[in-house]
């Protein structure tokens, strides 16, 4: 009997935003794998930390931050073979995923290598996008809005056309693109209906109207939400407290 | 002391996809409100049913199915005043929301009426969109894809331009628009990278490539996911089992 592979969505950061299902599978898995940077802690492991036990085998999958300079395919080939050895030995393996495993996540690289060989289940998680809307206190999208999720590294012209075509927009992976994106939104006249969230659901969460964001670069885990016609919602936001996790 | 208002995301249907936080708040709330159709059971209540207790006061918010014929604003005005009476009496009120409260949900209508008057917290939930990708076994979106969520009632031309502009698409509220949408996707040459999911995460869940969907109308709780360049993923899907919840 080979083991079963799980991709566990852990939610945006608050350990209480794990699902009951992810919690059950996490605490029952003999082997727990997670992506980790080459230096510093693994964010996925941090989310799961309150529930991990000393008798679980932990398998960090080290993915260098500047992965474009590295042979990323080889990293996932090697990680897949490591997990395959545990699965072949009959151990279930839970791969920890920040947010949701299939929403811009790296779990797909392991899934495509292993799901044909082993029983595999993906457990969806709360996305940071939903958590950001909750923190801002305004809808992501409603009724017949088109909602577009736009990665921050896209060039200005692509981003502009996608924002123009949607009723609501979530810009993810803002990070070092922050100043450029804010300038674009300002030029489009949409600053008044844009909100900013960083490190959502963590104790160090920050929430504010986009107009209040300081000039310095945003952290990688930051997001801008635009809700057109959302000026009323944004005015409400600016009356509420601007910091602190929920 | 007035009570606190919660908007609780319950996830897509499987009661085990509640978050630990939603579970804690749900089981501690003296008053539990939920949207309900004019006839038949409330889906939100069904998700929460395993955790409800007889000593909790239940407040159905009856929203007629053909709400466009009814004065919907008055329904939410009246519901808000009902909840306000419980909040004024010092009781916390948990409003149950299918999926995520702010992802195309009706909780916004209560939030906008009550959040200025009472302490309010929105607890994000697992969206049916993430659950559908997990059930299909393929990514929603990856890397620098633009992901667009497109409501099924939109007209063909709007839908076509939004699908063309995105790397990945989730079409929600498919329901009675099913045949028209499938014809559009076929005309765009995208059927081979489209998957279909209905009643995701429930025992009666159905998952299949779009090409295998029968002619009859889809239920309201159905979704089509398009992942361009996803033909390899779709081929994998057609090799896996096509039914049964995870």
Contacts between the chains, C-beta under 8 A, distances in Angstrom:
chain1	res1	chain2	res2	distance
A	7	B	134	7.8
A	9	B	126	7.5
A	9	B	130	7.1
A	9	B	134	7.9
A	11	B	19	6.8
A	12	B	124	7.6
A	14	B	21	7.2
A	15	B	20	7.8
A	16	B	19	6.7
A	16	B	20	4.8
A	16	B	21	4.1
A	16	B	24	7.3
A	17	B	19	5.0
A	17	B	20	7.4
A	17	B	21	5.9
A	17	B	124	7.1
A	18	B	19	6.5
A	18	B	20	5.6
A	19	B	11	6.8
A	19	B	16	6.7
A	19	B	17	5.0
A	19	B	18	6.5
A	19	B	19	5.6
A	19	B	20	7.6
A	19	B	126	6.3
A	20	B	15	7.8
A	20	B	16	4.8
A	20	B	17	7.4
A	20	B	18	5.6
A	20	B	19	7.5
A	20	B	20	6.5
A	20	B	23	6.2
A	21	B	14	7.2
A	21	B	16	4.1
A	21	B	17	5.9
A	23	B	20	6.2
A	24	B	16	7.3
A	100	B	126	7.6
A	100	B	130	4.3
A	100	B	133	7.8
A	100	B	134	8.0
A	100	B	140	7.7
A	101	B	134	7.0
A	102	B	130	6.8
A	102	B	133	4.1
A	102	B	134	6.2
A	102	B	138	7.2
A	102	B	139	4.6
A	102	B	140	5.0
A	103	B	130	5.9
A	103	B	133	7.4
A	103	B	140	5.2
A	103	B	141	6.8
A	104	B	140	7.7
A	104	B	141	5.7
A	104	B	142	6.0
A	104	B	143	7.5
A	104	B	145	7.6
A	105	B	139	7.6
A	105	B	142	7.8
A	108	B	138	7.8
A	108	B	139	4.6
A	108	B	142	6.0
A	111	B	137	7.3
A	112	B	233	7.8
A	115	B	137	6.4
A	115	B	236	7.3
A	116	B	236	6.9
A	120	B	137	7.4
A	121	B	134	8.0
A	121	B	246	5.5
A	122	B	133	7.7
A	122	B	134	3.8
A	122	B	137	6.8
A	122	B	246	7.7
A	123	B	134	6.8
A	123	B	246	7.6
A	124	B	12	7.6
A	124	B	17	7.0
A	124	B	126	5.0
A	124	B	127	7.8
A	124	B	130	3.9
A	124	B	131	4.5
A	124	B	133	7.3
A	124	B	134	4.5
A	125	B	126	6.4
A	125	B	130	6.9
A	126	B	9	7.5
A	126	B	19	6.3
A	126	B	100	7.6
A	126	B	124	5.0
A	126	B	125	6.4
A	126	B	126	5.6
A	127	B	124	7.8
A	127	B	127	6.9
A	127	B	130	6.2
A	130	B	9	7.1
A	130	B	100	4.3
A	130	B	102	6.8
A	130	B	103	5.9
A	130	B	124	3.9
A	130	B	125	6.9
A	130	B	127	6.2
A	131	B	124	4.5
A	133	B	100	7.8
A	133	B	102	4.1
A	133	B	103	7.4
A	133	B	122	7.7
A	133	B	124	7.3
A	134	B	7	7.8
A	134	B	9	8.0
A	134	B	100	8.0
A	134	B	101	7.0
A	134	B	102	6.2
A	134	B	122	3.8
A	134	B	123	6.8
A	134	B	124	4.5
A	137	B	111	7.3
A	137	B	115	6.4
A	137	B	120	7.4
A	137	B	122	6.8
A	138	B	102	7.2
A	138	B	108	7.8
A	139	B	102	4.6
A	139	B	105	7.6
A	139	B	108	4.6
A	140	B	100	7.7
A	140	B	102	5.0
A	140	B	103	5.2
A	140	B	104	7.7
A	141	B	103	6.8
A	141	B	104	5.7
A	141	B	149	6.7
A	142	B	104	6.0
A	142	B	105	7.8
A	142	B	108	6.0
A	143	B	104	7.5
A	143	B	151	7.5
A	144	B	151	4.5
A	144	B	153	5.6
A	144	B	154	6.0
A	145	B	104	7.7
A	145	B	151	7.2
A	146	B	148	6.0
A	146	B	149	6.8
A	146	B	150	5.5
A	146	B	151	7.3
A	146	B	154	7.4
A	146	B	158	7.9
A	146	B	162	5.4
A	147	B	148	7.1
A	147	B	149	4.3
A	148	B	146	5.9
A	148	B	147	7.1
A	148	B	148	4.6
A	148	B	149	7.6
A	148	B	166	6.9
A	149	B	141	6.8
A	149	B	146	6.8
A	149	B	147	4.3
A	149	B	148	7.6
A	149	B	149	8.0
A	150	B	146	5.5
A	151	B	143	7.5
A	151	B	144	4.4
A	151	B	145	7.2
A	151	B	146	7.3
A	153	B	144	5.6
A	154	B	144	5.9
A	154	B	146	7.4
A	158	B	146	7.8
A	161	B	165	6.9
A	162	B	146	5.4
A	162	B	148	8.0
A	162	B	165	6.3
A	162	B	166	7.9
A	165	B	161	6.9
A	165	B	162	6.4
A	165	B	165	6.0
A	166	B	148	6.9
A	166	B	162	7.9
A	233	B	112	7.8
A	236	B	115	7.4
A	236	B	116	6.9
A	246	B	121	5.4
A	246	B	122	7.6
A	246	B	123	7.6
